[in-house]
Amino acid sequence: MSSEAFTTAMFLIAAIVSAGVLINAVFPVIYTLAGTISSSSHQVDERLSNDVKIVTTYASGGSKEARIWLKNVGTSRISPSDIGKADVFLGAPGNFTRLGLILPPGTPGPNQWTYEILEDTQKNNNWDPGETLYIRGYSDAIPGTGEVVYIQFVLSTGLSRSTTFTAGT
């Protein structure tokens, strides 16, 4: 009888030690996986909550100036630092240039752009949902009157909007 109790005790101790080893091996993997999933879902949520629509555009072939109005149609605000990290490409399709930012209220020179948040209802300098971003850019690559102009706006989050339109006088 004592040999059966000893065998049962040994199996019980082995099972407890094995469970402890298994938990120590599996728990860090589960913890790391949970962090990765959480990070990925945050990035997806951020991308889904940021959305921008090009409202209208205008470019003058003579003065090499373009004006672009963009509406924040997402559910989250876009900070001035995110706008400052944005890329603006302007010119003819296949022959455009990346413009450098001049912080507001500066006047852009050749191959530069600046912006203004219209109807900044909360007076917080953020581009809030429903507000319009007005961009003025100058580029030597803007074609002449009546020719096609290409504009692309890219936020640091990867959100990109582009369009083509005809240059005016």
Solvent accessible surface area in square Angstrom, and as a share of the most:
residue,aa,sasa,rsa
1,M,191,0.85
2,S,92,0.59
3,S,78,0.50
4,E,116,0.52
5,A,64,0.50
6,F,133,0.56
7,T,64,0.37
8,T,87,0.51
9,A,44,0.34
10,M,102,0.45
11,F,141,0.59
12,L,110,0.55
13,I,101,0.51
14,A,54,0.42
15,A,59,0.45
16,I,112,0.57
17,V,92,0.53
18,S,69,0.44
19,A,49,0.38
20,G,32,0.30
21,V,97,0.55
22,L,114,0.57
23,I,111,0.56
24,N,113,0.58
25,A,63,0.49
26,V,64,0.37
27,F,127,0.53
28,P,70,0.44
29,V,97,0.56
30,I,98,0.50
31,Y,159,0.60
32,T,90,0.52
33,L,102,0.51
34,A,56,0.44
35,G,43,0.41
36,T,77,0.45
37,I,106,0.54
38,S,67,0.43
39,S,59,0.38
40,S,55,0.35
41,S,65,0.42
42,H,117,0.52
43,Q,113,0.50
44,V,86,0.49
45,D,89,0.46
46,E,74,0.33
47,R,160,0.58
48,L,140,0.70
49,S,22,0.14
50,N,15,0.08
51,D,48,0.25
52,V,2,0.01
53,K,122,0.52
54,I,32,0.16
55,V,82,0.47
56,T,69,0.40
57,T,29,0.17
58,Y,82,0.31
59,A,0,0.00
60,S,11,0.07
61,G,6,0.06
62,G,68,0.66
63,S,64,0.41
64,K,68,0.29
65,E,18,0.08
66,A,0,0.00
67,R,86,0.31
68,I,1,0.01
69,W,64,0.23
70,L,0,0.00
71,K,61,0.26
72,N,0,0.00
73,V,76,0.44
74,G,10,0.10
75,T,113,0.66
76,S,37,0.24
77,R,126,0.46
78,I,5,0.03
79,S,35,0.23
80,P,50,0.31
81,S,68,0.44
82,D,41,0.21
83,I,0,0.00
84,G,29,0.28
85,K,124,0.53
86,A,4,0.03
87,D,37,0.19
88,V,1,0.00
89,F,45,0.19
90,L,0,0.00
91,G,0,0.00
92,A,21,0.16
93,P,70,0.44
94,G,76,0.73
95,N,100,0.51
96,F,88,0.37
97,T,43,0.25
98,R,138,0.50
99,L,2,0.01
100,G,31,0.30
101,L,49,0.24
102,I,50,0.26
103,L,124,0.62
104,P,55,0.34
105,P,140,0.88
106,G,26,0.25
107,T,105,0.61
108,P,7,0.05
109,G,23,0.22
110,P,101,0.64
111,N,54,0.27
112,Q,56,0.25
113,W,1,0.00
114,T,10,0.06
115,Y,20,0.08
116,E,92,0.41
117,I,26,0.13
118,L,46,0.23
119,E,107,0.48
120,D,21,0.11
121,T,106,0.61
122,Q,108,0.48
123,K,166,0.70
124,N,46,0.23
125,N,104,0.53
126,N,22,0.11
127,W,0,0.00
128,D,6,0.03
129,P,63,0.39
130,G,48,0.46
131,E,6,0.03
132,T,13,0.08
133,L,0,0.00
134,Y,34,0.13
135,I,2,0.01
136,R,66,0.24
137,G,1,0.01
138,Y,46,0.17
139,S,1,0.00
140,D,96,0.50
141,A,22,0.17
142,I,1,0.01
143,P,18,0.11
144,G,29,0.28
145,T,76,0.44
146,G,51,0.49
147,E,96,0.43
148,V,73,0.42
149,V,0,0.00
150,Y,38,0.14
151,I,3,0.02
152,Q,41,0.18
153,F,5,0.02
154,V,32,0.19
155,L,5,0.03
156,S,64,0.41
157,T,30,0.17
158,G,48,0.46
159,L,29,0.14
160,S,41,0.27
161,R,81,0.30
162,S,57,0.37
163,T,46,0.27
164,T,76,0.44
165,F,32,0.13
166,T,85,0.49
167,A,4,0.03
168,G,23,0.22
169,T,126,0.73
